């Protein structure tokens, strides 16, 4: 495993193995190390590239809009000689993975526990915006922290996730700024249009069930494999890493053309 920072993109990454390139994108407030239980299980049979998003881990600030970040990640992959990766993202990284696939060539996308229907989330952020931008940020963010159910994770993954987490008001609000500033309907329309352009297989894994179709927001994806793993919470890939790694291997075999 090699760790480096690409000077032109200012993104720090870990790269391991050879073969099909698999780009790994973490969630908000965490870093690339949360993927290690998965990269360890995949071993060296594939080339995993786990990236620290800006203002996370060892990648410097500031936070970026997701479309700007997709451009920067594309430049990073270009510097590594990777032109058609499989992109795997957890939480906000799942949204970034899907957005990336709408703009650049990919083999496929794996989205882990990230709904693409932003309307309810937008309404909640707007309700909390004065507190999120003010001195009460820490108490407001507790609501989101509790919803992640990190305490459900088995050890050593639980300690790994907590150790990777850095909750910074400017960073969190920076990444949520586009949702806060956008009309929810217009933003949802842009997301839907982007999903409709994705012409590669997409695997979506949720740690919860969506009764009656729910609000996963992925109906525009043409080639979708949707899996619900109820009761596993926001980190299904780390609650059951063996299961997730095996499912990911199957998906890699499907798209490794």
C-alpha positions as CSV (number, residue, x, y, z in Angstrom):
1,X,0.0,0.0,0.0
2,X,1.3,3.4,-1.0
3,X,0.1,6.8,0.5
4,X,0.8,10.0,-1.4
5,X,-0.6,13.5,-2.0
6,X,-1.0,14.6,-5.6
7,X,0.3,18.2,-5.6
8,X,-1.8,19.4,-8.6
9,X,-5.1,18.3,-7.0
10,X,-4.0,18.5,-3.3
11,X,-5.8,15.2,-2.7
12,X,-4.2,12.5,-0.5
13,X,-4.8,8.9,-1.4
14,X,-3.9,5.3,-0.6
15,X,-3.4,2.9,-3.5
16,X,-3.1,-0.9,-3.2
17,X,-3.0,-3.8,-5.5
18,X,-3.3,-4.2,-9.3
19,X,-6.0,-5.0,-11.7
20,X,-9.5,-3.4,-12.0
21,X,-9.2,0.1,-10.6
22,X,-11.7,0.8,-7.7
23,X,-12.0,4.3,-6.5
24,X,-13.3,4.6,-2.9
25,X,-14.9,7.8,-1.6
26,X,-15.7,8.2,2.1
27,X,-18.6,10.1,3.9
28,X,-18.7,13.6,5.3
29,X,-16.5,14.1,8.4
30,X,-14.6,10.9,7.9
31,X,-11.6,9.9,5.8
32,X,-10.0,7.3,3.5
33,X,-9.1,5.0,6.4
34,X,-12.7,3.9,6.9
35,X,-12.3,1.8,3.7
36,X,-9.4,-0.3,5.1
37,X,-11.6,-3.1,6.4
38,X,-12.8,-3.5,2.8
39,X,-9.4,-3.0,1.0
40,X,-7.9,-5.6,3.3
41,X,-10.6,-8.1,2.3
42,X,-10.2,-7.3,-1.4
43,X,-6.4,-7.8,-1.1
44,X,-4.2,-7.1,-4.1
45,X,-6.4,-8.7,-6.7
46,X,-7.8,-5.3,-7.6
47,X,-6.3,-1.8,-7.5
48,X,-8.0,0.2,-4.8
49,X,-7.6,3.9,-4.6
50,X,-9.0,5.5,-1.4
51,X,-9.1,9.3,-1.4
52,X,-9.3,11.9,1.3
53,X,-11.9,14.4,0.2
54,X,-10.8,18.1,0.7
55,X,-10.7,19.2,4.3
56,X,-10.8,15.5,5.4
57,X,-7.9,13.3,6.5
58,X,-4.7,14.6,5.0
59,X,-6.3,16.6,2.1
60,X,-6.3,20.3,2.9
61,X,-9.3,22.6,3.0
62,X,-11.5,24.2,1.7
63,X,-14.7,22.2,1.1
64,X,-15.7,22.1,-2.6
65,X,-19.0,21.8,-4.5
66,X,-19.4,18.2,-5.6
67,X,-19.1,19.0,-9.3
68,X,-15.8,20.8,-8.7
69,X,-14.6,17.9,-6.6
70,X,-15.5,15.4,-9.4
71,X,-13.2,17.4,-11.7
72,X,-10.4,17.3,-9.2
73,X,-10.8,13.6,-8.7
74,X,-10.7,13.1,-12.4
75,X,-7.5,15.0,-12.6
76,X,-6.1,12.8,-9.8
77,X,-7.0,9.6,-11.6
78,X,-5.5,11.0,-14.7
79,X,-2.2,11.5,-12.9
80,X,-2.3,7.8,-11.8
81,X,-3.1,6.6,-15.3
82,X,-6.6,5.5,-14.4
83,X,-9.2,6.3,-17.1
84,X,-12.2,4.1,-16.3
85,X,-12.6,3.2,-12.7
86,X,-15.3,1.5,-10.7
87,X,-16.4,4.2,-8.3
88,X,-17.6,3.3,-4.8
89,X,-19.0,5.9,-2.4
90,X,-20.4,5.9,1.0
91,X,-22.9,8.6,2.2
92,X,-22.0,11.9,0.5
93,X,-19.3,9.9,-1.3
94,X,-22.2,7.9,-2.9
95,X,-23.7,11.1,-4.3
96,X,-20.2,12.1,-5.5
97,X,-19.7,8.7,-7.2
98,X,-23.0,9.0,-9.1
99,X,-22.2,12.6,-10.1
100,X,-18.8,11.5,-11.3
101,X,-20.3,8.8,-13.4
102,X,-22.6,11.4,-15.1
103,X,-19.5,13.4,-16.2
104,X,-16.7,10.9,-16.8
105,X,-16.2,7.4,-18.1
106,X,-16.6,4.7,-15.4
107,X,-17.1,0.9,-15.3
108,X,-19.9,1.1,-12.8
109,X,-20.9,2.7,-9.5
110,X,-21.6,1.4,-6.0
111,X,-23.5,3.8,-3.8
112,X,-23.6,2.9,-0.1
113,X,-26.5,4.2,2.0
114,X,-27.1,7.5,0.3
115,X,-30.6,8.4,-0.9
116,X,-30.7,10.5,-4.1
117,X,-34.0,12.1,-3.0
118,X,-32.7,15.3,-1.3
119,X,-36.1,17.0,-0.7
120,X,-36.6,15.9,2.9
121,X,-32.9,16.5,3.7
122,X,-33.1,19.9,2.2
123,X,-36.2,20.8,4.3
124,X,-34.4,19.6,7.5
125,X,-31.3,21.6,6.7
126,X,-33.3,24.8,6.0
127,X,-35.1,24.3,9.3
128,X,-31.7,24.0,11.2
129,X,-29.7,26.5,9.1
130,X,-29.6,29.3,11.7
131,X,-28.3,26.9,14.3
132,X,-25.9,25.1,11.9
133,X,-24.3,28.4,10.9
134,X,-24.3,29.7,14.5
135,X,-22.8,28.9,17.9
136,X,-25.3,26.0,18.4
137,X,-23.7,23.9,15.6
138,X,-22.4,21.1,17.8
139,X,-25.8,20.4,19.4
140,X,-27.5,20.5,16.0
141,X,-25.0,18.1,14.4
142,X,-25.7,15.6,17.2
143,X,-29.0,14.8,15.4
144,X,-27.0,13.7,12.4
145,X,-24.4,12.0,14.4
146,X,-26.9,9.8,16.2
147,X,-28.6,8.9,12.9
148,X,-25.3,7.3,11.8
149,X,-25.5,4.7,14.5
150,X,-21.7,4.3,14.7
151,X,-22.2,2.5,18.0
152,X,-23.7,-0.4,16.0
153,X,-20.3,-1.1,14.4
154,X,-18.3,-4.1,15.6
155,X,-14.8,-3.6,16.8
156,X,-12.3,-2.8,15.5
157,X,-14.3,-0.9,12.8
158,X,-16.1,1.2,15.5
159,X,-12.8,2.6,16.8
160,X,-11.5,3.1,13.3
161,X,-14.5,5.2,12.3
162,X,-14.4,7.3,15.4
163,X,-10.7,7.8,15.0
164,X,-11.2,9.0,11.4
165,X,-13.9,11.5,12.3
166,X,-13.3,15.2,12.4
167,X,-16.4,17.4,12.9
168,X,-15.7,20.9,11.8
169,X,-18.5,23.5,11.4
170,X,-17.0,25.2,8.4
171,X,-16.3,21.9,6.6
172,X,-19.8,20.5,7.2
173,X,-21.7,23.6,6.3
174,X,-19.4,24.1,3.3
175,X,-20.3,20.7,1.9
176,X,-24.0,21.3,2.7
177,X,-24.0,24.9,1.3
178,X,-25.3,23.9,-2.2
179,X,-28.3,22.2,-0.6
180,X,-28.9,25.1,1.7
181,X,-28.7,27.7,-1.1
182,X,-30.7,25.8,-3.8
183,X,-34.4,25.4,-4.3
184,X,-35.1,21.8,-3.4
185,X,-37.2,21.1,-6.4
186,X,-34.7,22.5,-8.8
187,X,-31.8,20.7,-7.1
188,X,-33.8,17.4,-7.3
189,X,-34.5,18.0,-11.0
190,X,-30.7,18.4,-11.6
191,X,-30.0,15.2,-9.7
192,X,-32.6,13.3,-11.6
193,X,-31.3,14.5,-14.9
194,X,-27.8,13.5,-14.0
195,X,-28.9,10.0,-12.9
196,X,-30.7,9.6,-16.2
197,X,-27.4,10.0,-18.1
198,X,-25.6,7.1,-16.3
199,X,-25.3,4.3,-18.7
200,X,-23.3,1.8,-16.6
201,X,-24.4,-0.7,-13.9
202,X,-25.2,0.8,-10.5
203,X,-25.3,-1.1,-7.2
204,X,-27.0,0.6,-4.3
205,X,-26.7,-0.9,-0.8
206,X,-28.8,0.5,2.0
207,X,-28.6,-0.5,5.7
208,X,-32.4,0.0,6.0
209,X,-35.6,-0.9,4.2
210,X,-37.6,1.5,2.0
211,X,-41.3,0.6,2.5
212,X,-43.4,0.9,-0.7
213,X,-40.5,2.0,-2.8
214,X,-39.4,4.7,-0.3
215,X,-37.3,7.7,-1.1
216,X,-34.0,6.2,-2.4
217,X,-34.4,8.5,-5.5
218,X,-32.6,6.1,-7.9
219,X,-35.5,5.4,-10.2
220,X,-33.9,7.3,-13.1
221,X,-30.9,4.9,-13.1
222,X,-31.3,2.5,-16.1
223,X,-29.2,-0.4,-14.8
224,X,-29.8,-0.5,-11.1
225,X,-29.3,-3.3,-8.5
226,X,-30.9,-2.1,-5.3
227,X,-30.2,-4.1,-2.1
228,X,-31.7,-3.4,1.3
229,X,-29.8,-4.8,4.3
230,X,-32.2,-3.8,7.1
231,X,-31.0,-3.1,10.6
232,X,-27.4,-2.4,9.7
233,X,-27.6,1.4,9.8
234,X,-25.6,4.0,7.9
235,X,-22.4,1.8,7.6
236,X,-23.7,-1.5,6.3
237,X,-20.3,-2.1,4.6
238,X,-18.6,-2.0,7.9
239,X,-21.2,-3.8,10.0
240,X,-20.9,-6.8,7.7
241,X,-17.6,-6.2,5.9
242,X,-17.2,-9.8,4.7
243,X,-20.6,-9.7,3.1
244,X,-20.0,-6.3,1.5
245,X,-16.5,-7.3,0.2
246,X,-17.9,-10.4,-1.4
247,X,-20.8,-8.5,-3.0
248,X,-18.3,-5.9,-4.2
249,X,-16.1,-8.7,-5.7
250,X,-19.2,-10.0,-7.6
251,X,-19.9,-6.5,-8.9
252,X,-16.3,-5.9,-9.9
253,X,-16.4,-9.2,-11.9
254,X,-19.5,-7.9,-13.7
255,X,-18.0,-4.6,-14.8
256,X,-14.4,-5.7,-15.3
257,X,-14.4,-5.5,-19.1
